[in-house]
Amino acid sequence: MLEFVLVLVVLAVAVWLVTGPLRQTGTPRAQEREGRAATQVQELEAERESKYREIRDAELDYRVGKLSEDDWRVQDRALRAEAVEILRRLDAARARLGEGLGEGQG
C-alpha cells in the first residue's frame, strides 16, 4: 500500500513538472508583444506630456507678448492636432496592451 501511494505521489509530481509550461500566462512571443506594447504606451504617454507642455509654452509666449495672436493661433492649432494624433495612437496602444493581457488569462 505504501508503495502505491509513493508511486502516485511521484506520478503527480512528474505530471506537475511536465505541465508547468502549459500553466504559464502566455507564450514567450505573446509576453514579448505585451512588453513592446507596454513600452510603446509609456513612450506615447511621455510624448503626450511633452506636447501638452509645448501647448502651455506657446500659450505663455502669447500671453507675455512673444507671439502675435495670429502666430499663436496657427501654432496652437498645429500643436493640438499633433496632440490629438498622439492620443489616438495612445488609445490604440492601450487597446493592444489590454488585448495582450486578456489572451493569457482566458
ABEGO torsion letter per residue (X at the ends): XAAAAAAAAAAAAAAAAAAAAAABAEBAAAAAAAAAAAAAAAAAAAAAAAAAAAAAAAAAAAAAGABBAAAAAAAAAAAAAAAAAAAAAAAAAAAAAAAAAAAAAX
